[in-house]
């Protein structure tokens, strides 16, 4: 692994630790991933469902949170 790869890995671990706490559960990790993908997909329910194998109802639950102030980046 290159030095820049190691730095990126450490930064990613630090971000996850700060956001999810020191001992995240698999559910918390999955929910975090779903929320981030919902943001990247601009709320596309079909794309989110296909990617994670979830129902449209579940995908909508994640896409409906996109406007929440806690999910906005400074």
N, C-alpha and C positions, 0 to 999 in steps of 0.2 A: 504494500500500500504506500502511496506517495505521502509526503508530508501534508500536502493540501487535502488529500483524501482523509487523512487522520484528523486534520483540523475540522473538516466538514462533519465527520462522524461525531467528534466531541461536541461540536456546536449543536448538532441535531439531538444528541443525548441530553444536553443541557436544556434545550428548549422543551423537550418532552418532560424532563424532570420538573421544570418550573411550571409547565401547564397542567400536567397530570398528577403531580405529586411524586414522592419518592417510591411508592409501591403501586403503580397503576395495575388495574385488573385488565384481563383480556377484553372485557366488555367496554371499559373506558377507552382502551386503545382502538377498538373497532369503531366505537361511536365517534372518536376523534377523527379517524380516517374517513368515515362516512361524511362527517360535516365538512372536512377539507375537500373531499371529492365533490360534494354538492356545490361548494363555492366554485371550484374549478369548472364544473359543468354548467355553471350559471343556472342552477335549479332544474336541470333536465331530468325529470323523474324517470323516463324510460332508460336513459343512459346509466343512471345510478342503479336502477333495478337490475339491468343486464350485467353490470360490472360486479355487483355484490350478491346477485341472486336473491334479492328481496322483493317483496310484493310492492305494487304501486302505492298502496296505502302507507307502508313503512317508508318508502322513498319520499313520499309527500311530507311525512312527519319531519324528515330531515331538511327538505328544501324549504319548508315553511318557516324555519328558524333563521334563514339567511339574513333577514333584516334586523335581527336582534342586536342591540348595542354591544353586548358582551362579545360578539363575534366579529366586530369591526376592528380592523387594524389601524393603529395610529398613523 
